[in-house]
Amino acid sequence: MTTNLRIDGDRLWDSLMELAEIGGTEKGGVCRLALTDLDRQGRDLFKRWAEGAGCSVSVDKMGNIFARRPGKDNSLPPVMTGSHIDTQPTGGKFDGNYGVLAGLEVVRTLNDFNVETLRPIEVVVWTNEEGSRFQPSMVASGVFAGVFDLDYGLSRADTEGKTIGEELKRIGYAGDRPVGGRKVAAFFEAHIEQGPILEAENKTIGVVEGVQGIRWYEFYVTGQEAHAGPTPMKVRKDALQGAARMITEAYRIATSRPPNACATVGVIEGFPNSINVIPGRVKFTVDLRNPDGDVLTDMGREMREVSGKIAKDLGLTLEIKEIWVNPPVKFAPELVKSVQTAVDKLGYSNRRIISGAGHDSVNISKVAPTAMIFVPCKDGISHNEIEDAKKEDIAAGCDVLLHALVEHANIV
């Protein structure tokens, strides 16, 4: 019955462009930070669209929004899909937004063709996936999955001291529904790749097998401030010199483990940050990633060892804090197979792929069978105002989502 079922690619694209107007930037991107007034407008728009498609809409205590299309047997756990609509400060139109509106387009398409599924289907908007305003990222899906408790989630504060709980109340999205604690039959998330592989290989669909592991560190290097002129090089205790060598080692550690290892130093803070004073203290961060948990652990061990040696050689003190660990995730084989079956049935070029970025699916995989569907993005660029994707690829990914969702929504 559903072999020839296809979504309306123009409608999906138009919805993406309309949502992108909320917080749209001059460069064509989107700035719609979590729980701002712009986020409220985006949420309101999604809610209006979902109700217009016949869904009932509910909100939990973390502000996660659930749009439910009823099934023949509403006592069965739902099949769920979705993502997020908050963006980076210089974000794009597709990251997260595509996954949410692809789910909505599936609902609209099922309505168009009068397809009734056995199980209900829910489209979810997760709160604060990006972590741009409130840290950590993916906190609300984390509460849903039991990774964080509710009090922790609601207490996360931005740089002005405003908490998630306070801001949810302010914008009218502090729901009363419990967060998680219910069974989900399956969860699918459609997303742009945020990397260059699919485009480079001219593949339309990435069948995502899992997500690489992540370890985040804060490094605190302490030396001694001194005058930049009279202090000879050989007697200096230059914290920045030590940090620079450690940072170089971080990149060496990653490049020596091809092809999947990554290292990123995203934050460097020096003190006293004066042009003619030798830095006495430096803080920097290291983000290590690898799809193999053992390799990732080994990368962290080597980073600690070589950094400790550098500090000792230069007469510096060093403190390393591991602030976040997200082990590698392997998605549910039966859902990955469903995605592959849908891709093959629809005839799209494809390849298996590992996600280099974290997603709400990482958390949801802890409490429900989960899989992801990737489509290419231009030049592999994301978290950037120039983030872009082709309309036909966006439609193809949504068609795959449609067929995988319907399959699992009809499993007894």
Buried (B, 14 or more C-beta within 10 A) or exposed (E): EBEEBBBBBEBBBEBBEEBBEBBBBEEEBBBBBBBBEBBBBBBBBBBEBBEEBBBEBBBBBBBBBBBBBBBEEEEBBBBBBBBBBBBBBBBBBBBBBBBBBBBBBBBBBBEEEEBEBBBBBBBBBBBBBBBBBBEBBBBBBBBBBEBBEBEBBBEBBBEEEBBBBBBBBBBEBBBEBEBBEEEBBBBBBBBBBBBBBBBEEEBBBBBBBBBBBBBBBBBBBBBBBBEBEEBEEEEBBBBBBBBBBBBEBBBBBBEEBEEBBBBBBEEBEBBEEEEEBBBBBBBBBBBBBBBBBEBBBBBBEBBBEBBEBBBEEBEBBBEBEEEBBBBBBBBBEEBBBBBBBBBEEBEBEBBEBBBBBBBBBBBBBBBBBBBBBBBBBBEBBBBBBEBBBBEEBBBBBBBBBBBBBBBBBBBE
